[in-house]
Amino acid sequence: MTATDHAPLAYPFNSGQDLDLSEAYERARETPGLLRVRMPYGEPAWLATRYADARLVLGDQRFSRALSLDHDEPRASEGRRDSGILSMDPPDHTRLRSLVAKAFTVRQVEKLRPQVRELTASLLDAMEAAGPPVDLVDRYALPIPVAVICRLLGVPERDRPQFRVWSDAALSTSSLTAAEFDRNREELRAYMAELIAAHRADPRDDLMTALIEARDHGDRLSELELVDLCVGILVAGHETTATQIPNFVLTLLDHPQALAQLRADPALITQA
């Protein structure tokens, strides 16, 4: 891999209009080697835009997630990342992932299916009643994963709107200052610690209780790791779904023939 010589570009590239990405992304992919960019908080970074380069970085142990916590590692916002499952290398990362996998059993997931169907139907009915135009992300794509993750963690329904605020803050790249980012993170941590204490005193049949039992039964999970793991599940667990749903919808709208095929034969969805 080689480095380019021009001055760093501001990243992310935000000159696109509406749903169109900035042309800078296409130019970046066409530029040989790595691209020098400037992150939103002013520090430089190298941007890998090709599959082979990304695989090399992700597979090279010199690019450690844990070691980057001690340095000013490239990040999307001013707020510094904390220790947690997303900032770990194996074997610590593997250990925590295995604990979460134990809690995400087929039985636990299947129990949610009727609730998710009921939720999606109610959201679609509300969108239809409101009429066009509608914000698909705000009215549909975000509420679904937030509600599911909150149910898995046993978050009371009255607290779920605040959970969404905290999660949005954790994923913010430019709308919050470093101080605001830190305040929201600590508020979420404090709430999660209280929720863990409530579940420990009154165990329930949910993911939170399963993780607490793993912690209390000697699975080498510290209390701080438990708090940060639950925070990570909330943030990472909903963001991918919330962004993929509108991407899928846009793809189908851009390919009306495929959309017509799915409408004619919904069973094709299982093969997608």
N, C-alpha and C positions, 0 to 999 in steps of 0.2 A: 504494500500500500504506500502511496506517496501523498504528500500534502500539497495543497494548492497554495499559490503565492499571494492571491489578492487579499485585501483587508477583510476582516471578519464581517459577516452579514448579521443583521439583527434576526434572532430566532426566538420563537416560531415566526414563519413568514406569514404576515397577516394582510397582504394586499389583495387577496381574492375577494370576489363579490358574491353575495348571497351564498349559494351552495357550492360555488366553484372555488377550488383551491388556488392559491397563488401560483403563478407560472414559475416562481422561484423553486418550487419543489421539483418540477420537471427538469429545470436547468441543473439543480443540485445532483439529480440522478445521472445526468449526462456528463457531469464533471468528473474526470479521472481522480481516483484516490479519495482521501478524506477532505471534508470541507470545514474550514475554520469559521465558526460562528460566535456570536455574542449573545449570552443568555439574558433574559429580562432584567436580572438584577445587576448586569454590567460585566460579569466575568466571562472569559472566553471558554470555548469547548470545541472538541472535534466532532463532526457529524458524519456518521457512517450511513450511506444511503443505498448500498447494494447488499444483496443477500449474502454473498461470500464474506464481505467485510463484517457484517453484523454477526454472522456465525463465528467468525474468528474471535471477535471481541467477547461474545457471550460464552464461548467455550474455553477461553484462555484464563487460567487461574490468576494471572497477574492483574486482571481487571476484577478485583474483589469488591463485592458489595459492602462487606464489613469494614475493610480497610478505608473505604472512601469516607466513612464517618469521621475519621480523624483529619480529613483534608477538606478543602473547599471543592467538593465534587460537583460536576455539572448537574443542575436541577432546574426545574421549570419555574420556581418562584423564589422569593427572598427567604422564606421560611426554611430552616435547616431540617433535614430528615432526622428521625430518631432511630434508636435501636428498635428492632421489631422483625417480624418474619420477612418483610420485604428488604431488610438490610442485613440479612444473614447469608453466610456461605454454609455448604455442607461441612460437618455433619449436623450442626445446630438447625439449619434450615430443614434438613430431612427429618429430624426428630419432631419438629413442630408440625410439619406437613402430615406426618403419620398420625399424630394425635387428632388433627382435624379430619383426616380421612376416616378414622374410626367413628367419628361422630356423624359424618355424612353417610349413613347407611342407606340401603335401598328402602328400608322400612320408613326411615325418617323422611326421605324425599317423597315417597309415594303418599305419605300422610298429608303432604302439602298440596297434592294435585287438585283435589276438589276445591280447596280454598283459593288456589291460583285461578282456576277456571271461573269461580264466582267473582273474583276481583276483576279479571279482565273483562268479563261480560258487563259488569257494572260500569267500568270505565268507558267501554265502547258505547253503552247506552247513554251515558252522560254526554259524551262527545256528539252523538247523533242528536240528542235533545238540544244541545247548545247551538248546533248548526255551524256552517263554515264561516270564516276560516278557523282552524284549530291548531294549537301548538302541540304537535304529536309528542314531543319530548316532555313538556311540562305536564300534559294531561294524561299521558299513557306510558311512555317509555321509562320515566323516572319513578312514578308511584309503584309500579309492579315490583321491581327488585328491592326497593326500600322496604316495602311491606313484607316481602318474603323474608328478607334478612332479619327484620325486626321480629317477626314471628319465630324464626329459628333461635334468636337470642332471648326471646321472652320479654321484649320491650313492650310496655303498656301502650295501647293505641293512642292515648292522650299525649305521649311523649314523642311519637313518631315524626311529627312535623319538625321538632327541634333536631331530631337525629338527621334529617335531611339537610338542615342548615349546617350542622357540623360536618357532615360528609362533603357537602359542596365546598366548604371552606378548606377541607383537607386536600381537595383536588384543584383548588384555585391556583392559577398560574400568574395572574396579574391584578386581580381585583382587591387583594388584601395586602396590607403592609406586613412586614415580618412580625411586628408586635401583635397585630390582629390574628395572624396565622397561629402564633404561639398561644394566644388566649383561647381561641377556639379549640385547639388541640388539648389544652389542659382541662377545659370544661368537659370535653368528651371523655377524657381519661377519668376525671373525678366521677362523672355520671356512671361510667362503666364499672368503676370500683364499687359504687353503691349498689348497682344492679347485681354484681357478683355476690356481694354480701347478702342481698335479699334472696338470691337463689340458693345460697349455701344454707341459709336458715330455713328455707321452704323449697326443697328440691322439686323440680318439675320435669316433665317428659319433653325436653328440648335440648338444643345444641349447647346452650350455656351450661346446663346442669351436667351434660356429658363431659365438657371440658373441665369443669370444676372437679368432677370425680377423677378424671385423669390426673389433675394437679394434686389432689388430696390423697390419692392412692399410690403416690410415689413414682409417677411417670416423669420425674425430673423436670417439672414445669414450675418455674418460680411464679410468685404472685404478680410481679411486674410483667413477666412474659405472658401470663394469662390475660392481664388487662390489655396489653398491646396486641395480643393475638385477636381478642374480640374486637378491638378497634380496627385492626387490619381486615378482619372478615367483613365488617360493615362497609368500609371504604372500598376495598378491592372487590368485594362480592357483588356490589350493585353497579359499579361504574361500567364494567364490560358489557353487561346486559343493557344498561341504559343507553349506551352508544351504539350497540349492534342493532337494536330494534329499528331505529330510524335509518340506519345504513341499509338494512334489508328492505325496508319499505321503499327507500329511494331507488335501490337497485331494481326492484320489481316495477316501479313506475317508469324507469328508464328502459325497461324491457317488457313492453305490454304483451308480447306473445307468450312469454314465460308466465306472466301474471294470469293470462287467460287460461293457460294449461292448468295452473294450480286451482283456479276457480272451478274448472270443469272436473278436475280430479284431485281433491284435497289429499288423497292418499299418497300423492307424489312427494308431499312434504317430508315424510319419513325417510325418503331416499336422498334428500338434499344434503 
